[in-house]
Amino acid sequence: MSASSSMSWDLVNPEGAARLTSVSPAPRVADLRGKTIGLAWNGKPGGEEALEEIARLMAEQVGELHFIKFWREVPESVAARELSADVIQTMAARRPDLVVVSQAD
């Protein structure tokens, strides 16, 4: 390539365009006794184990709890990226009082 040649580069983000959204936090649950807790995991290593331990500790400390392990009941909820509206609706139809999410790694 001669000194008079020019070269141009296009810089591209391989993750695509970010969609920024703002959400308000959900109201906090005052008492966990008798609640149904959804456990959601994105499939990264260690996340399932973390949620199993969280469930064990919560059950030990609170007692009367029901857990929904979404990775078993809604396998399509295990995803490294955004969940589709259909998957979210399927999870919500199980009526958890709150959801604990593990991203792990």
ZIFENNOR-V521918 format. One line per field, one symbol per residue. psi: psi as a letter, one per 30 degrees, with the letter a starting at -180 (. if undefined). burial: 1 if it has 24 or more other ideal C-beta (glycine too) atoms within 12 Angstrom, else 0. A space follows every 50 residues. Layout:
psi: ???
burial: ???
This chain:
psi: klffklkkkkkkjffakkjklklkklkkkekfkglkkkjkkgflkfeeee eeeeeeeeeeeecilkkjjefeeifffjkfakkleeeeeeeeffhkflkk kkfa.
burial: 00000000000000000000000000000001001111111110001101 10011001000000101111100100110000100000001001011111 11000
